[in-house]
Amino acid sequence: MYILITYDVDTTTPSGAKRLRQVAKACKDYGQRVQNSVFECQLSDAQLTLLKDRISAIIDTSLDSIRIYLLNRQCEKTIVIGRPTAFDFNSSLII
C-alpha cells in the first residue's frame, strides 16, 4: 500500500530534538523523504504495523503528532509543483 507519513515533534527540549531525529530515521528506513517532515512509503500491512509500533515507542503522545495517510489505487497520482524531491516507486531503481 502507498502511504504518506507526516509528523510534528515538539523540539523545545533536547529530548524532543532526539525524538525528532529518531522518528525521521524510522520513516527513512521505510520510505523516502519528500519534505522535512513528510515521507512517502510503499509498505505491506506487516511493514506498516512495524513502523507504527516503532514510532509509537519513540514519541511523547502528549506533545507529538504523527499522521499516516493510507492512499488507495485511485489516489496514487502525485502532483508536484516546483522541484521534484522523490523518485517514482514504479520505475526501475539502480543502487
Sine and cosine of phi, psi and omega as CSV:
sin_phi,cos_phi,sin_psi,cos_psi,sin_omega,cos_omega
0.00,0.00,0.48,-0.88,-0.01,-1.00
-0.99,-0.12,0.81,-0.58,-0.01,-1.00
-0.76,-0.65,0.37,-0.93,0.08,-1.00
-0.84,-0.54,0.80,-0.60,0.02,-1.00
-0.91,-0.41,0.78,-0.63,0.11,-0.99
-0.82,-0.58,0.51,-0.86,0.00,-1.00
-0.56,-0.83,0.45,-0.89,0.07,-1.00
-0.70,-0.72,0.96,-0.29,-0.04,-1.00
-0.94,-0.34,0.78,-0.63,0.01,-1.00
-0.91,0.41,0.87,-0.49,-0.06,-1.00
-0.92,-0.40,0.46,0.89,-0.01,-1.00
-0.98,0.21,-0.14,0.99,0.03,-1.00
-0.79,-0.61,0.34,-0.94,0.07,-1.00
-0.86,0.51,-0.58,0.82,0.02,-1.00
-0.92,0.38,-0.53,0.85,0.06,-1.00
-0.92,0.39,-0.66,0.75,0.04,-1.00
-0.89,0.45,-0.61,0.80,0.04,-1.00
-0.92,0.40,-0.68,0.74,0.04,-1.00
-0.87,0.49,-0.66,0.75,0.01,-1.00
-0.85,0.52,-0.74,0.68,0.02,-1.00
-0.88,0.47,-0.65,0.76,-0.02,-1.00
-0.93,0.37,-0.64,0.77,0.04,-1.00
-0.91,0.42,-0.69,0.72,0.02,-1.00
-0.87,0.49,-0.67,0.74,0.01,-1.00
-0.91,0.42,-0.67,0.75,0.03,-1.00
-0.86,0.51,-0.72,0.70,0.00,-1.00
-0.91,0.41,-0.64,0.77,0.00,-1.00
-0.90,0.44,-0.53,0.85,0.02,-1.00
-0.93,0.38,-0.32,0.95,-0.06,-1.00
-0.90,-0.43,-0.20,0.98,-0.06,-1.00
-0.34,-0.94,-0.38,-0.92,-0.03,-1.00
-0.82,-0.58,0.65,-0.76,0.03,-1.00
-0.97,0.26,0.75,-0.66,0.06,-1.00
-0.90,-0.43,-0.34,0.94,0.17,-0.99
-0.49,-0.87,0.10,-1.00,-0.12,-0.99
-0.76,0.65,-0.74,0.67,-0.04,-1.00
-0.86,-0.51,0.55,0.83,-0.04,-1.00
-0.70,-0.71,0.78,-0.63,0.03,-1.00
-0.79,-0.61,0.60,-0.80,0.14,-0.99
-0.96,-0.27,0.70,-0.71,-0.02,-1.00
-0.66,-0.75,0.50,-0.86,0.15,-0.99
-0.86,-0.51,0.95,-0.31,-0.19,-0.98
-0.78,-0.63,0.41,-0.91,0.19,-0.98
-0.99,0.13,0.18,-0.98,0.05,-1.00
-0.86,0.51,-0.65,0.76,-0.01,-1.00
-0.91,0.42,-0.68,0.73,0.02,-1.00
-0.90,0.44,-0.64,0.77,0.03,-1.00
-0.89,0.46,-0.67,0.74,0.04,-1.00
-0.88,0.47,-0.70,0.72,0.03,-1.00
-0.88,0.47,-0.68,0.73,0.00,-1.00
-0.91,0.42,-0.70,0.72,0.02,-1.00
-0.88,0.48,-0.68,0.74,0.03,-1.00
-0.90,0.44,-0.67,0.75,-0.01,-1.00
-0.90,0.44,-0.72,0.69,0.00,-1.00
-0.92,0.40,-0.64,0.77,0.01,-1.00
-0.87,0.49,-0.56,0.83,0.01,-1.00
-0.96,0.28,-0.31,0.95,-0.05,-1.00
-1.00,-0.03,-0.72,0.69,-0.22,-0.98
-0.98,0.21,0.32,-0.95,0.17,-0.98
-0.99,-0.17,0.95,-0.30,-0.12,-0.99
-0.91,0.41,-0.25,0.97,0.04,-1.00
-1.00,0.07,-0.24,0.97,-0.06,-1.00
-0.85,-0.52,-0.50,0.86,-0.16,-0.99
-0.96,-0.29,0.40,-0.92,-0.01,-1.00
-0.70,-0.71,0.76,-0.65,0.08,-1.00
-0.85,-0.52,0.73,-0.68,0.05,-1.00
-0.83,-0.56,0.79,-0.61,0.02,-1.00
-0.88,-0.48,0.87,-0.49,0.00,-1.00
-0.98,-0.22,0.86,-0.50,0.07,-1.00
-1.00,-0.01,0.87,-0.50,-0.07,-1.00
-0.95,-0.31,0.78,-0.63,-0.01,-1.00
-1.00,0.02,0.05,-1.00,-0.06,-1.00
-0.84,0.54,-0.55,0.84,-0.01,-1.00
-0.95,0.31,-0.31,0.95,-0.07,-1.00
-0.94,-0.35,0.29,0.96,-0.09,-1.00
-0.96,0.27,-0.26,0.96,-0.02,-1.00
-0.93,0.36,0.73,-0.68,0.02,-1.00
-0.90,-0.44,0.78,-0.62,0.06,-1.00
-0.97,-0.26,0.83,-0.56,-0.01,-1.00
-0.90,-0.44,0.79,-0.62,0.08,-1.00
-0.93,-0.37,0.85,-0.53,-0.07,-1.00
0.98,-0.19,-0.36,-0.93,-0.09,-1.00
-0.92,0.38,0.81,-0.59,0.05,-1.00
-0.93,0.38,0.67,-0.74,-0.06,-1.00
-0.85,-0.53,0.16,0.99,-0.08,-1.00
-0.62,-0.78,0.27,-0.96,0.08,-1.00
-0.98,-0.22,0.29,-0.96,-0.01,-1.00
-0.99,0.11,0.87,-0.49,-0.01,-1.00
-0.87,0.48,-0.45,0.89,-0.06,-1.00
-1.00,0.03,-0.13,0.99,0.01,-1.00
-1.00,-0.02,0.17,-0.99,0.03,-1.00
-0.94,0.33,0.60,-0.80,0.02,-1.00
-0.79,-0.61,0.83,-0.55,0.01,-1.00
-0.93,-0.36,0.82,-0.57,-0.03,-1.00
-0.94,-0.35,0.00,0.00,0.00,0.00
